[in-house]
Every structure is written in C-alpha cells, then in structure tokens.
C-alpha cells in the first residue's frame, strides 16, 4: 500500500509523541525542524516555540527567563553562550537539575545533513534509587561483587563488539571523505534537490558553472541559488524529472558569456515515487566555442573547395568581358539603347568581380596584424569611411566610452568588420534610421564593439545562420553573404566572440575581444643588422618614426663590434645575413655572453624552413613583410 508524504509525516510525528523522552531536531541555522509532545510537556513551552522554524535562541531565552536554569544574572549573555556552543555541532552529554527538582540528562548528536538532534530524559527516579542504594551499601556489597563479576564478563564481550563497530565506522568515515573529496575535485557541479526544489546536497562547485553564485547552497531553493535567468532555463526540465523523465540539455548565459550543460536524473524510491532529482552541470563555454568554430571552418573550407577551382577561369572571362565593354563605351556612334545594354553588362561584370574577391577571402584564414592604435584616431578614420558608404538619411552615432586610450588592434581588420555591420544595418533600414556604434570595456577584461540599428531586427532564420558563409537575407540573393562571416572570423581570430540579437527597436551585433592596452616603449638606441640596402632603409624609417635612434650593420661580424656601445636598448637583425654568421648566431652569442639587450629576429623565410623554426623556438621573430605597427607591437612585447 502506497502512502503519501503527508501520511508518512503524520505517522512519524505520532510515533515521536509516544516516546517518553523529549526530542528536538534543529537545522544548521538553529531553526526547529521537528519535536515531540514530550518536549512541550517537559519544559512547558508555548506553541510559537514548537512550530517549524522556531529560533533556538528564543527557546533558551524563554527557559532562562522562566527560571528553568535557576538564577541567571545576565540572560542575554547566557543565551549567547548557549548559541555559540550549539553552533559547534559537537556530540555532548550533560546532566542538570531543573528549578522544579527534576533531574534530566541532555544528549546531543550532530546530523550528517547539518544541524543536530537532542534527547532529554527524566532521570529523577534513577537518582532517587542511587541515593537509596548508597544508604544500604553494606547489605548489598556481596551481591554487588557477584553481580559486578557478571557485568565485567558481559562488558568484555561488549567491548569487543564496540571495537569492531568503531573500526567499521572509521572505514565508513574514510570512504565518505574520499567520496566527498572526489566530488569536490570534479570540474562540474553535483547536487541533489528535493521535490520542492530545495538543495539537500552539493559538492560546492556551483560558482564554477554559474559565476558569482554561492557555494554553500544546502537548504536554498533553485531560484535563489541559481538566479532567475538560469532558473527559467532549467524549470521545464526539472518538472519533467519530477515526472520520472531524465534529460540532458544546454543553455546560454549571455550576461556572463557562458554556455552550460545540465543533466537531470530522477531520484526514485523503492515504491516507484520520485523523492527528488540528482543533477550534474558543467561549463562548456570553451567546448561550445570550439564546436562552433569547427563547424564554421568546415563550411568555409567546403565553400572554398567548391569555388576555388572555378574562380581563376571566371576571373579571366570577366577580364575579357570588361575589356570589350570598355571598347564599346569608347565608340561614339552607338545607339542609346545599345549604350544602356553595354552599361548594364559592365555593371554585372563588376559585381561578378566583387563576388570573386569575396570568394577569395574565404579560402584562407586572415591573420591579425596588431598594432598600437589611438582610439580617437581610429574612430575619426572609421567615421569618415562609414559616412561615405551610407545614405545621407541614415544617422551614424559613435559612442566611445574608453576615452583617449591607446590599445592593441588590427586596425584594418577591425574597420572591415565594423564597416560590414554598418552597411548591413543601413540596408536593413532601407536607408533611413539610426545606427549606433558603441565601444566600451566590459566583463573585467573585454573590449566590446556593439552595432545596433532601428531597423526590423533579425528573423529567427537569420539569428540561427547569420554567421554562415554565403548566407544572405537580401532579396533575390543579391548579397554575397560574407559580411557577417567576416565579422565572425574577426572575433575568432582575435580570441573573442560575436553575438547577434534583437532589442526593442531593431537588431544588434556585439563583438567582444580581449582588451589590451598598448604600452609606450621609451625612445632608445637600436642596432639594426640587415644586408639588403632597401630593406634596411625601410626598417630604419620605421624605427625613427617610432622615436628611436638607429645604428646599422650589414653582417653579424660587424654587429659584434657594436654590441658594447653604451645605452643600446634593442637589436633588430635579419635571420640570413652576409658573411658566416646568421642573425640566430648573433642572438645566441648575446645570450651566451649574458647580454640582456632585447633582440628581435626578422625573416622572409617560409614557416616550414628549419632555420626559421629553430630561431622562432628560441627568440622573438617577426615575418616579412611587416608594417610599422607590427614592429611597434613586437617592441612592446620584447621590452616587457
């Protein structure tokens, strides 16, 4: 016969009330969980101190005030001491005499789940009998000796049993400790909740999955522990688990840039009823990003394979077509209708050329070329580009919340990504509305570019596929479908991420990349070692533009004689030099002679070259060709 939880609770309470000893159970917050009728009768407690949630301190205060402990000079100090003792949750046994002459024993034991149980026993009659026995001790001595011998024999047998039980308890305690340690070492949150959604167990790892959440959550409700955002995601699956249906699901926490996977397993008792739910949750942000990047890369690779073989032939055909159209345009005697046909054909050929350029951009991963960028200068340059590309009825607003910071950016790649977003937004609004570009510092170490518009927003299909190569929402597939794909590439190559969505008045795209402030390298004296005059002249110009003085050498041997020049701050050397020494030999000599001047090796050798690989593994290396910004970024790195 199955019984409800209410029936079981009432039967338990009835059983407790039949026990002659007084019993009380308080939880870890010193709040009453349950007590029996004898607890009320023994101490004459009012009803409010017998209800679930009653404060232990209030009960002690009532007993002290009513004289149960005899004369108490400072009631509040007395209550405070008892509460502190209770919070230790240590096993204890004491006997005391109440003000009414009753002798009671008080035995308390901590509970594994937190809190403790206390048993109060009336031992007045036992004390009376002990007093009587002491009065008749002479008569009972002989019998007591005989009885004592019997008890000693029994005690020896009991002692052996107790020793075995203590060993079993020790092994069980060690096993439980190992299990708990294993659970706490797992890179996931393990927990159990009851059917009402209150935690009964946790391995204290919730904060590693959902940031800024507490670890000590036993007794908390789901919503309080997880926060309203995460709770809204898990509630339907929790309800399924209460109906006996296990589940595994994933959800995102956009505010924290996290992706979480959760597994729910119903806790089913022998009667087939669900007593609660076991749950396992883990942070899969890195896994999700890798999976997304892999999917995107496979799409790009497939697109490149499908198009690269045809692109060259189409480029040749378009070149011929454009050449013939230019010849036709140069003819003065063409009828008007033929001129219009020529112009239309030329326009189509130019669009084909733009499409081929876009296709070539997806065939290879674009690399970052970081450099120190003054944010006001970047915004000014981008604003000029963007205003020239959008209709005059579109308002472009750029909000810079970083001020005049100098940061590390690939200026060209960043401008391309933002310009794509601005153009997409302008087309979505049909040339009329507001585009806002916001640049700010978020989540402790991220630089965010946010582009929002007052257009119709993204459709559900666009929200799912916008970053895929060749996906476009333009009518008749007029777009190349590479704009947001470029944005995705920019975010991933920068070790960041991109996100699209809708707000009340339109759509938005947010790009977040690591925030890196550019450090200003003090002006110095640089030894430039390069055997090619033209390259040496170019690099010398870069270094002087960066504020450095430059001395030059054409070989490693010549540079050896210049290394001891006072105040030398940097050495820049080509890898392959005239003479017997390489740039690697020169750098190795500096290291072996304990010269700590920062050295940078530059080279035009391919990455597969063994000499380049050997140099790269030991010293900072910059591949040719490089820009002044890239050289400046390398100087910032080697000067730290």
C-alpha positions as CSV (number, residue, x, y, z in Angstrom):
1,X,0.0,0.0,0.0
2,X,1.5,3.3,-1.1
3,X,1.3,6.2,1.3
4,X,1.7,9.9,0.6
5,X,4.4,12.0,2.0
6,X,1.8,13.7,4.2
7,X,0.7,10.3,5.6
8,X,4.3,9.4,6.3
9,X,5.0,12.7,8.1
10,X,1.9,12.3,10.3
11,X,2.8,8.8,11.2
12,X,6.4,9.9,12.1
13,X,5.0,12.6,14.3
14,X,2.6,10.2,16.1
15,X,5.4,7.8,16.7
16,X,7.6,10.6,18.2
17,X,4.8,11.7,20.5
18,X,4.6,8.1,22.0
19,X,8.3,8.2,23.1
20,X,8.6,9.0,26.8
21,X,11.8,11.1,26.2
22,X,11.7,14.6,24.9
23,X,13.2,15.0,21.4
24,X,14.0,18.1,19.3
25,X,15.8,18.5,15.9
26,X,17.3,21.8,14.9
27,X,18.9,22.5,11.5
28,X,22.2,24.2,10.7
29,X,20.7,27.7,11.1
30,X,19.4,26.8,14.6
31,X,15.8,26.6,13.4
32,X,13.4,23.9,14.8
33,X,12.7,21.1,12.3
34,X,10.6,18.8,14.4
35,X,9.9,18.0,18.1
36,X,7.5,15.7,20.0
37,X,4.7,16.3,22.6
38,X,7.0,15.3,25.5
39,X,9.3,18.2,24.6
40,X,6.4,20.6,25.1
41,X,5.2,19.0,28.3
42,X,8.6,18.6,29.9
43,X,9.5,22.3,29.5
44,X,6.1,23.9,29.3
45,X,6.9,25.7,26.1
46,X,4.4,28.0,24.3
47,X,3.1,27.0,20.9
48,X,5.2,29.5,18.9
49,X,8.4,27.8,20.1
50,X,7.1,24.4,18.9
51,X,6.4,25.4,15.3
52,X,8.8,24.6,12.5
53,X,11.4,27.4,12.1
54,X,11.3,28.5,15.7
55,X,14.6,30.0,16.8
56,X,16.8,28.0,19.2
57,X,17.9,31.3,20.9
58,X,14.3,32.2,21.6
59,X,13.7,28.8,23.3
60,X,16.8,29.2,25.5
61,X,15.8,32.8,26.4
62,X,12.3,31.6,27.4
63,X,13.7,28.8,29.6
64,X,16.2,31.1,31.3
65,X,13.6,33.8,31.9
66,X,11.1,31.3,33.4
67,X,13.8,30.0,35.8
68,X,14.4,26.6,34.4
69,X,18.2,27.1,34.8
70,X,17.9,28.7,38.2
71,X,19.1,32.2,38.9
72,X,20.7,33.7,35.7
73,X,22.2,37.1,36.2
74,X,22.6,38.1,32.5
75,X,20.0,36.4,30.4
76,X,21.3,37.7,27.0
77,X,24.9,36.7,27.8
78,X,23.6,33.3,28.9
79,X,21.7,32.9,25.6
80,X,24.7,33.9,23.5
81,X,27.0,31.3,25.2
82,X,24.4,28.5,24.6
83,X,24.0,29.5,21.0
84,X,27.8,29.5,20.4
85,X,28.0,26.1,22.0
86,X,25.2,24.9,19.8
87,X,26.9,26.2,16.6
88,X,29.9,23.9,17.3
89,X,27.7,20.9,16.5
90,X,29.8,18.6,18.7
91,X,28.4,15.5,20.4
92,X,27.6,16.1,24.1
93,X,26.1,14.6,27.2
94,X,25.2,16.5,30.4
95,X,23.0,16.1,33.4
96,X,21.4,19.0,35.3
97,X,18.8,19.7,37.9
98,X,15.9,21.9,36.9
99,X,14.3,24.5,39.2
100,X,11.4,22.1,39.9
101,X,13.8,19.5,41.3
102,X,13.7,17.3,38.2
103,X,16.9,15.6,37.2
104,X,17.3,15.4,33.4
105,X,20.1,14.1,31.1
106,X,20.7,16.0,27.8
107,X,22.3,14.1,24.9
108,X,23.0,15.8,21.6
109,X,24.4,14.4,18.3
110,X,25.2,16.2,15.0
111,X,23.4,15.2,11.9
112,X,25.2,14.5,8.6
113,X,22.8,16.8,6.7
114,X,23.6,19.7,9.1
115,X,22.0,20.5,12.5
116,X,21.6,18.2,15.4
117,X,19.1,16.0,17.4
118,X,18.8,16.3,21.2
119,X,17.2,13.7,23.5
120,X,16.1,14.9,27.0
121,X,15.5,12.1,29.6
122,X,13.9,12.4,33.1
123,X,16.4,10.6,35.4
124,X,14.9,11.7,38.7
125,X,13.9,8.2,39.7
126,X,17.3,6.9,38.8
127,X,18.9,9.5,41.1
128,X,16.4,8.5,43.9
129,X,17.3,4.9,43.6
130,X,21.0,5.7,43.6
131,X,20.6,7.6,46.9
132,X,18.7,4.7,48.4
133,X,21.4,2.3,47.3
134,X,24.1,4.4,48.9
135,X,22.2,4.1,52.2
136,X,22.1,0.3,52.0
137,X,25.6,-0.2,50.6
138,X,26.8,-2.6,53.3
139,X,23.9,-5.1,52.8
140,X,24.4,-5.0,49.1
141,X,28.1,-5.3,48.9
142,X,28.4,-9.1,48.5
143,X,25.6,-9.2,45.9
144,X,27.2,-6.3,44.1
145,X,30.6,-8.0,43.9
146,X,28.9,-11.1,42.4
147,X,26.9,-9.0,40.0
148,X,30.0,-6.9,39.2
149,X,31.8,-10.0,38.0
150,X,29.0,-11.0,35.8
151,X,28.9,-7.5,34.3
152,X,32.6,-7.4,33.8
153,X,32.3,-10.6,31.7
154,X,29.5,-9.0,29.7
155,X,31.3,-5.7,29.3
156,X,34.4,-7.5,27.9
157,X,32.1,-9.1,25.3
158,X,30.5,-5.7,24.6
159,X,33.9,-4.1,24.3
160,X,34.9,-6.5,21.5
161,X,31.7,-5.6,19.7
162,X,32.3,-1.9,20.2
163,X,35.8,-2.2,18.8
164,X,34.5,-3.9,15.7
165,X,31.8,-1.3,15.3
166,X,34.3,1.6,15.7
167,X,36.5,0.1,13.0
168,X,33.6,-0.2,10.7
169,X,32.6,3.4,11.5
170,X,36.2,4.6,10.8
171,X,36.3,2.8,7.4
172,X,32.9,4.2,6.5
173,X,34.0,7.7,7.5
174,X,37.2,7.4,5.4
175,X,35.1,6.1,2.5
176,X,32.7,9.0,2.8
177,X,35.5,11.5,3.0
178,X,37.1,10.1,-0.2
179,X,33.8,10.2,-2.0
180,X,33.3,13.8,-0.9
181,X,36.8,14.8,-2.0
182,X,36.4,13.2,-5.3
183,X,33.1,15.0,-5.9
184,X,34.8,18.4,-4.9
185,X,37.6,17.7,-7.4
186,X,35.3,17.2,-10.3
187,X,35.1,20.1,-12.8
188,X,31.4,20.1,-12.5
189,X,28.6,20.8,-10.1
190,X,27.0,17.8,-8.5
191,X,23.9,18.2,-6.4
192,X,20.6,16.8,-5.2
193,X,17.3,18.6,-4.7
194,X,14.0,17.5,-3.1
195,X,10.7,17.6,-4.9
196,X,10.1,21.2,-3.9
197,X,13.4,22.4,-5.5
198,X,15.4,22.8,-2.3
199,X,19.1,21.6,-2.3
200,X,19.9,18.7,0.1
201,X,23.4,18.1,-1.2
202,X,26.1,20.0,-3.2
203,X,29.8,19.5,-3.9
204,X,30.2,23.3,-3.5
205,X,31.1,23.8,-7.2
206,X,28.1,25.9,-8.4
207,X,30.3,29.0,-8.7
208,X,32.5,27.3,-11.3
209,X,29.5,26.8,-13.6
210,X,27.3,29.9,-12.9
211,X,29.6,32.9,-12.0
212,X,29.1,34.9,-8.8
213,X,26.7,32.3,-7.2
214,X,27.2,31.0,-3.6
215,X,28.8,27.6,-2.9
216,X,27.0,26.8,0.4
217,X,23.5,26.2,-1.0
218,X,22.1,23.4,1.1
219,X,18.7,24.4,2.1
220,X,18.4,27.0,-0.6
221,X,15.7,26.9,-3.4
222,X,16.7,26.5,-7.0
223,X,15.8,30.1,-8.0
224,X,17.7,31.6,-5.0
225,X,20.8,29.6,-5.7
226,X,21.0,29.9,-9.5
227,X,19.5,33.3,-10.2
228,X,16.3,34.0,-12.2
229,X,18.0,33.7,-15.6
230,X,19.4,30.2,-15.1
231,X,16.3,29.1,-13.2
232,X,14.0,30.0,-16.1
233,X,16.0,27.7,-18.4
234,X,16.0,24.6,-16.1
235,X,12.5,24.7,-14.7
236,X,10.7,22.8,-17.6
237,X,13.3,20.0,-17.4
238,X,13.1,19.9,-13.6
239,X,9.3,19.4,-13.9
240,X,10.0,16.6,-16.3
241,X,12.4,15.0,-13.9
242,X,9.7,15.1,-11.1
243,X,7.6,13.0,-13.5
244,X,10.4,10.5,-13.8
245,X,11.8,11.7,-17.2
246,X,15.6,12.2,-17.2
247,X,17.1,14.8,-19.5
248,X,20.4,16.4,-20.8
249,X,20.2,20.0,-22.2
250,X,22.3,23.1,-22.8
251,X,21.6,26.8,-22.3
252,X,23.4,30.1,-22.6
253,X,24.0,32.8,-20.0
254,X,24.7,35.8,-22.3
255,X,25.4,38.2,-19.4
256,X,28.3,36.0,-18.3
257,X,29.4,34.7,-21.8
258,X,28.8,31.2,-20.6
259,X,27.3,28.0,-22.0
260,X,26.1,25.4,-19.6
261,X,25.2,21.7,-19.9
262,X,22.9,20.1,-17.3
263,X,21.8,16.5,-16.7
264,X,18.7,15.7,-14.6
265,X,18.2,12.2,-13.1
266,X,15.1,11.4,-11.1
267,X,15.7,10.1,-7.5
268,X,13.2,7.2,-7.5
269,X,12.5,5.3,-4.2
270,X,11.7,1.6,-3.9
271,X,7.9,2.4,-4.1
272,X,8.4,4.0,-7.5
273,X,7.9,7.5,-6.3
274,X,10.2,10.5,-7.1
275,X,11.8,11.8,-3.9
276,X,14.0,14.4,-5.7
277,X,16.4,15.0,-8.5
278,X,20.1,14.4,-9.0
279,X,21.8,17.0,-11.2
280,X,25.1,17.4,-12.9
281,X,26.1,20.7,-14.5
282,X,29.3,21.9,-16.2
283,X,30.7,24.9,-18.0
284,X,31.0,24.0,-21.7
285,X,31.8,27.5,-23.0
286,X,35.2,26.5,-24.4
287,X,33.8,23.3,-25.9
288,X,30.8,25.2,-27.5
289,X,33.1,27.9,-29.0
290,X,35.4,25.2,-30.4
291,X,32.5,23.3,-31.8
292,X,31.1,26.5,-33.4
293,X,34.5,27.5,-34.8
294,X,35.0,24.0,-36.2
295,X,31.6,24.0,-37.9
296,X,32.2,27.4,-39.3
297,X,35.7,26.4,-40.5
298,X,34.2,23.3,-42.2
299,X,31.6,25.5,-44.0
300,X,34.3,27.9,-45.2
301,X,36.5,25.0,-46.3
302,X,33.7,23.4,-48.3
303,X,32.8,26.8,-49.8
304,X,36.5,27.3,-50.8
305,X,36.7,23.8,-52.3
306,X,33.6,24.4,-54.4
307,X,34.7,27.8,-55.7
308,X,38.5,27.9,-55.8
309,X,38.7,25.7,-58.9
310,X,36.3,28.0,-60.9
311,X,37.4,31.4,-59.6
312,X,40.5,31.6,-61.8
313,X,38.6,30.8,-65.0
314,X,35.8,33.2,-64.1
315,X,38.3,36.0,-63.4
316,X,39.8,35.6,-66.9
317,X,36.4,35.6,-68.5
318,X,35.3,38.8,-66.6
319,X,38.6,40.5,-67.6
320,X,37.8,39.8,-71.2
321,X,34.2,41.0,-70.8
322,X,35.2,44.2,-69.1
323,X,37.8,44.9,-71.8
324,X,35.3,44.5,-74.6
325,X,32.8,46.7,-72.8
326,X,35.4,49.5,-72.4
327,X,35.9,49.3,-76.2
328,X,32.2,49.5,-76.9
329,X,31.9,52.5,-74.5
330,X,34.6,54.3,-76.4
331,X,32.5,54.2,-79.6
332,X,30.6,57.5,-80.3
333,X,28.2,56.1,-82.8
334,X,26.4,53.5,-80.6
335,X,22.6,53.9,-80.4
336,X,21.3,54.9,-76.9
337,X,19.6,51.5,-76.3
338,X,22.9,49.7,-77.1
339,X,24.8,52.1,-74.7
340,X,22.4,51.1,-71.9
341,X,23.0,47.4,-72.6
342,X,26.7,48.0,-72.5
343,X,26.4,49.8,-69.2
344,X,24.3,47.0,-67.7
345,X,26.7,44.3,-68.9
346,X,29.6,46.2,-67.4
347,X,27.8,46.7,-64.1
348,X,27.1,42.9,-63.9
349,X,30.7,42.1,-64.7
350,X,31.9,44.4,-61.9
351,X,29.5,42.7,-59.4
352,X,31.0,39.4,-60.6
353,X,34.5,40.7,-59.8
354,X,33.4,41.8,-56.3
355,X,31.9,38.4,-55.7
356,X,35.1,36.7,-56.8
357,X,37.0,38.9,-54.4
358,X,34.7,37.8,-51.6
359,X,35.2,34.2,-52.5
360,X,39.0,34.5,-52.4
361,X,38.7,36.0,-48.9
362,X,37.1,32.8,-47.6
363,X,39.8,30.5,-48.9
364,X,42.3,31.2,-46.2
365,X,42.2,32.3,-42.6
366,X,43.1,36.0,-42.2
367,X,45.8,36.7,-39.7
368,X,45.9,39.6,-37.1
369,X,48.3,42.4,-37.7
370,X,48.2,44.0,-34.2
371,X,49.5,47.5,-33.6
372,X,49.1,50.3,-31.1
373,X,46.0,52.3,-32.1
374,X,44.9,55.6,-30.6
375,X,41.2,55.2,-30.2
376,X,40.2,58.8,-31.1
377,X,42.3,58.5,-34.3
378,X,40.7,55.1,-35.1
379,X,37.2,56.5,-34.6
380,X,37.9,59.5,-36.8
381,X,39.2,57.3,-39.6
382,X,36.3,54.8,-39.3
383,X,33.7,57.6,-39.2
384,X,34.9,59.0,-42.5
385,X,34.8,55.6,-44.2
386,X,31.3,54.8,-42.8
387,X,29.7,58.1,-43.6
388,X,31.0,57.8,-47.2
389,X,29.4,54.4,-47.5
390,X,25.9,55.0,-46.1
391,X,23.0,57.2,-47.4
392,X,22.6,60.7,-46.0
393,X,19.3,59.8,-44.4
394,X,21.0,57.4,-42.1
395,X,22.4,58.8,-38.9
396,X,25.6,57.3,-37.6
397,X,26.4,57.8,-33.9
398,X,29.7,56.6,-32.5
399,X,29.8,56.3,-28.7
400,X,33.3,56.0,-27.2
401,X,33.2,55.0,-23.6
402,X,37.0,54.4,-23.4
403,X,38.2,57.9,-23.9
404,X,41.6,58.5,-25.5
405,X,43.1,55.1,-24.7
406,X,45.8,53.6,-26.9
407,X,45.0,49.9,-27.4
408,X,46.3,46.9,-29.5
409,X,44.2,46.3,-32.5
410,X,44.4,45.2,-36.1
411,X,43.1,48.5,-37.4
412,X,42.3,47.3,-40.9
413,X,40.5,44.1,-39.9
414,X,38.6,45.9,-37.2
415,X,37.4,48.6,-39.7
416,X,36.4,45.9,-42.2
417,X,34.3,44.1,-39.6
418,X,32.6,47.3,-38.3
419,X,32.0,48.6,-41.8
420,X,30.3,45.4,-42.8
421,X,28.0,45.7,-39.8
422,X,27.2,49.4,-40.6
423,X,26.5,48.6,-44.2
424,X,24.2,45.7,-43.2
425,X,22.4,47.9,-40.8
426,X,21.9,50.6,-43.3
427,X,20.5,48.2,-45.9
428,X,18.2,46.6,-43.3
429,X,16.7,50.1,-42.5
430,X,16.2,50.8,-46.2
431,X,18.4,53.9,-46.0
432,X,16.6,55.7,-43.2
433,X,17.2,55.4,-39.4
434,X,19.8,55.5,-36.7
435,X,22.9,53.3,-36.4
436,X,24.8,53.4,-33.1
437,X,28.4,52.1,-32.7
438,X,29.4,51.7,-29.1
439,X,32.9,51.0,-27.9
440,X,33.3,50.0,-24.3
441,X,35.1,47.9,-21.7
442,X,33.0,45.0,-20.3
443,X,33.3,41.9,-18.1
444,X,36.6,42.9,-16.5
445,X,38.9,42.2,-19.5
446,X,36.9,42.5,-22.8
447,X,36.7,45.2,-25.4
448,X,33.2,45.3,-26.9
449,X,32.2,46.8,-30.2
450,X,28.4,47.0,-30.4
451,X,26.5,48.0,-33.6
452,X,22.7,48.5,-33.2
453,X,20.1,49.9,-35.6
454,X,16.5,51.0,-35.6
455,X,15.5,48.5,-38.4
456,X,13.2,45.5,-38.3
457,X,15.7,43.3,-36.4
458,X,16.9,39.8,-37.3
459,X,14.5,37.0,-38.3
460,X,14.7,33.6,-36.5
461,X,16.4,32.2,-39.5
462,X,19.0,35.0,-39.5
463,X,19.6,34.5,-35.8
464,X,20.5,30.8,-36.5
465,X,22.5,31.2,-39.7
466,X,23.8,34.8,-40.0
467,X,27.5,33.8,-39.4
468,X,27.5,31.1,-42.0
469,X,29.4,31.8,-45.3
470,X,27.1,32.8,-48.2
471,X,24.0,33.3,-46.0
472,X,22.1,36.4,-47.0
473,X,18.7,37.9,-46.4
474,X,18.8,40.2,-49.4
475,X,16.1,39.7,-51.9
476,X,16.9,37.5,-54.9
477,X,20.2,36.6,-53.1
478,X,21.7,40.0,-54.2
479,X,24.2,39.9,-51.4
480,X,27.5,38.0,-51.2
481,X,26.6,36.5,-47.8
482,X,30.2,37.2,-46.5
483,X,29.6,40.3,-44.3
484,X,28.7,38.7,-41.0
485,X,31.0,35.8,-41.9
486,X,33.9,38.3,-41.9
487,X,32.7,39.6,-38.5
488,X,32.7,36.0,-37.1
489,X,36.3,35.5,-38.4
490,X,37.5,38.7,-36.9
491,X,36.1,37.7,-33.5
492,X,37.5,34.2,-33.6
493,X,41.0,35.2,-34.9
494,X,41.1,37.8,-32.0
495,X,40.3,35.1,-29.4
496,X,36.9,36.6,-28.9
497,X,33.3,36.0,-29.8
498,X,30.4,37.6,-31.7
499,X,26.7,37.6,-30.8
500,X,23.6,38.8,-32.6
501,X,20.2,39.6,-31.3
502,X,17.2,41.9,-31.3
503,X,16.3,44.8,-29.0
504,X,13.1,46.8,-28.7
505,X,13.7,49.0,-31.7
506,X,15.8,46.8,-34.1
507,X,18.8,44.4,-34.2
508,X,22.3,44.4,-32.8
509,X,25.6,42.7,-33.2
510,X,28.2,42.6,-30.4
511,X,31.9,41.7,-30.9
512,X,33.9,41.1,-27.8
513,X,37.7,40.6,-28.0
514,X,40.4,40.6,-25.3
515,X,41.2,44.2,-24.1
516,X,44.9,45.0,-24.4
517,X,46.2,48.4,-23.7
518,X,49.3,49.3,-25.7
519,X,52.4,50.1,-23.6
520,X,54.5,53.0,-24.7
521,X,58.1,51.9,-25.3
522,X,60.6,54.6,-24.3
523,X,62.8,56.0,-27.0
524,X,66.1,54.1,-27.3
525,X,69.1,53.3,-29.4
526,X,68.6,50.4,-31.8
527,X,71.3,48.3,-33.6
528,X,69.8,47.3,-37.0
529,X,71.6,44.4,-38.7
530,X,70.4,43.9,-42.4
531,X,72.5,43.3,-45.5
532,X,69.9,44.4,-48.1
533,X,70.0,48.2,-48.5
534,X,66.4,48.7,-49.5
535,X,65.0,46.7,-46.5
536,X,67.5,48.4,-44.1
537,X,66.3,51.8,-45.3
538,X,62.7,50.8,-44.8
539,X,63.2,49.4,-41.3
540,X,65.3,52.4,-40.3
541,X,62.5,54.7,-41.3
542,X,60.0,52.6,-39.1
543,X,62.3,52.8,-36.1
544,X,62.9,56.5,-36.5
545,X,59.1,57.1,-36.8
546,X,58.8,55.2,-33.5
547,X,61.2,57.7,-31.9
548,X,64.4,55.6,-31.8
549,X,67.9,56.4,-32.8
550,X,69.5,53.8,-35.2
551,X,73.0,52.5,-35.8
552,X,73.4,50.0,-38.6
553,X,75.5,46.9,-39.6
554,X,75.4,44.7,-42.7
555,X,76.7,41.5,-41.1
556,X,76.8,39.6,-37.9
557,X,80.6,40.1,-37.6
558,X,80.2,43.9,-38.0
559,X,77.4,43.9,-35.4
560,X,79.6,42.0,-32.9
561,X,81.8,45.1,-32.7
562,X,78.8,47.4,-31.9
563,X,77.2,45.4,-29.2
564,X,79.1,47.1,-26.4
565,X,78.0,50.6,-27.4
566,X,76.6,52.4,-24.2
567,X,72.8,52.8,-23.9
568,X,72.0,50.2,-26.5
569,X,68.3,49.3,-25.9
570,X,67.3,46.9,-28.8
571,X,68.8,44.8,-31.5
572,X,66.9,44.1,-34.7
573,X,68.6,41.6,-37.0
574,X,67.7,39.7,-40.2
575,X,68.0,36.0,-39.9
576,X,70.0,35.4,-43.1
577,X,73.0,37.8,-43.3
578,X,76.1,38.4,-45.4
579,X,79.1,36.6,-44.0
580,X,79.4,33.5,-42.0
581,X,77.1,34.4,-39.1
582,X,73.3,34.3,-39.2
583,X,71.0,36.5,-37.1
584,X,70.4,33.5,-34.9
585,X,74.1,33.1,-34.3
586,X,74.3,36.8,-33.3
587,X,71.3,36.4,-30.9
588,X,72.8,33.2,-29.4
589,X,76.1,34.9,-28.8
590,X,74.4,37.7,-27.0
591,X,72.6,35.2,-24.7
592,X,75.8,33.2,-24.1
593,X,77.7,36.3,-23.1
594,X,74.9,37.4,-20.7
595,X,73.9,40.4,-22.6
596,X,70.3,41.1,-21.8
597,X,69.6,43.7,-24.5
598,X,66.2,42.6,-26.1
599,X,66.7,41.1,-29.6
600,X,64.2,40.7,-32.4
601,X,64.9,38.5,-35.5
602,X,63.1,39.3,-38.8
603,X,63.0,37.0,-41.8
604,X,61.3,36.4,-45.1
605,X,61.9,32.6,-45.0
606,X,58.8,30.4,-45.1
607,X,57.4,29.0,-41.9
608,X,58.4,25.5,-43.0
609,X,62.1,26.4,-43.1
610,X,64.1,24.6,-40.4
611,X,66.4,27.6,-39.7
612,X,63.3,29.8,-39.2
613,X,61.7,27.2,-36.9
614,X,64.9,26.9,-34.8
615,X,65.1,30.7,-34.4
616,X,61.4,31.0,-33.6
617,X,61.7,28.4,-30.9
618,X,64.4,30.4,-29.1
619,X,63.9,34.2,-29.8
620,X,61.1,36.6,-30.8
621,X,60.6,36.5,-34.5
622,X,58.7,38.7,-37.0
623,X,58.0,37.6,-40.5
624,X,58.4,39.8,-43.6
625,X,56.7,41.8,-44.9
626,X,55.7,43.7,-41.8
627,X,54.3,47.1,-41.0
628,X,55.5,49.8,-38.6
629,X,52.5,48.9,-36.3
630,X,53.6,45.3,-36.2
631,X,57.1,46.2,-35.5
632,X,56.0,48.5,-32.7
633,X,53.8,45.8,-31.2
634,X,56.8,43.4,-31.2
635,X,58.9,46.1,-29.4
636,X,56.3,46.3,-26.8
637,X,56.4,42.5,-26.3
638,X,60.2,42.2,-26.1
639,X,60.6,45.3,-23.9
640,X,58.5,43.9,-21.0
